[in-house]
Amino acid sequence: MYHVVIGVDDDAEHALACVEAVADLPGEASEKEVTLIHSFTDNPSGASATQIHSVREASEFLEEQGITYDVNESSGDPAEVIIEFAEEEDADLIVTAGRKRSPAGKALFGSVTQTVILNSDRPVMVTGETKRS
């Protein structure tokens, strides 16, 4: 079994791309354990991570695939939260989503993704767009 940590922001398409990538990893669903992490930078309403649309979408997909998962919420810098959690839990892989930012559609890493790549001692997989329509 291997443990995958997925950083989930507020974008459901990014979250789905990440969980689809994990589902496509080699091995059976029973061999994968996922932690979805959502870090609140501002949460005046006091919402929990499971109330965030992107987290719910990712959770539903993992359930459909039969992949064991849990949801972790935190506050603070998302990149630092992801890195620290992955280290504490001895995760085998971190998955995060890339972003398209230029008019030509060139894929560039967002600041969270770039920070995770540069500062984590764990393997990091960056996903593109979701395959779902």
Residue, then its C-alpha position, 0 to 999 in steps of 0.5 A: m500500500y502506498h500513501v498519496v497526499i493531494g493538495v486540494d484548492d477551491d478548483a474542482e477541476h484541479a481536484l478531479a485531475c489529481v484524483e484521476a491521476v491517483a486512480d490511474l497509478p499502477g496497482e489496485a484501488s485497495e493498494k492506495e490510501v489518499t489524504l486530501i488536504h485543504s488549507f484555509t488561508d481565509n475562512p470567515s464562515g468557519a467552513s470545514a474542508t468537507q464543505i468545500h465543493s472541490v473536496r466533495e468532488a474529489s471525495e466522491f470520485l475516490e469513493e466511486q473508485g474504491i480508494t480509501y481516503d481521508v480529509n485533512e484541513s488546516s490553515g496557513d500557507p498551503a505549500e507548507v501545510i502539504i509538505e509538513f503533512a507529507e513528511e509527518e505521515d511519511a507519504d510516498l507521493i504528493v499530487t498537486a495540480g498545475r495551472k494554465r496561465s499564458p494566452a498560448g496555453k503554456a502550462l506553468f506551475g502555480s506558486v503552491t505547486q512550485t514551492v512544493i516541488l522545490n521544497s519537498d523531499r518526497p516525489v511530487m506529481v503535477t497533473g494537467e486537466t481532468k479527463r472528465s467532460 
